[in-house]
Amino acid sequence: MIKTSKEIAVIALTVALLIAGQFVLSGVKGVEVVTVILLTFCYCFGAKMGMLTATAYSLLRCFFFGFFINVIILYLVYYNLFAIVIGLISGKIKDKGKTFRLAVLTVAAAVLTVCFSLIDSVITPLYYGYSHDAALLYFYACLPVMGAQVLCAVITVLALFIPLEKVFGTVKL
């Protein structure tokens, strides 16, 4: 699966960057840089490297921020799905213009961010055994945060994808 120590180092550094980015912004609901960092990584290195990074990030994230089974499941499911989707998209758009690629990836980030909240709205109530009414309340309470997360994903992808793509592009595996 992993062929070189350089691949391990790139994954480890990216996971450290993801954890640090989440930690620094953890106090601000809906604001995060994980989406743009992982998106750019998956775009540059593909779905396989993205999934390895997503899995390592998900498990370490739970180690640092708390071992809750619903969160482990949410992160393992979502970020691996994220890596696959972005990896597949990147294969189709790499030869397109910069503006087109940025537009497609921004829309993908927004849609995948909505998917994160929707998956959470299913997993968390199931895990905690919420009643139907409590699950609906949880879903509705998550909507403002989801809106902020989508807005943040759009802004950070628009602002940071191209510089991050240049940085990741300098790494030769």
Salt bridges, closest charged atoms under 4 A:
GLU165 OE2 - ARG101 NH1 2.74
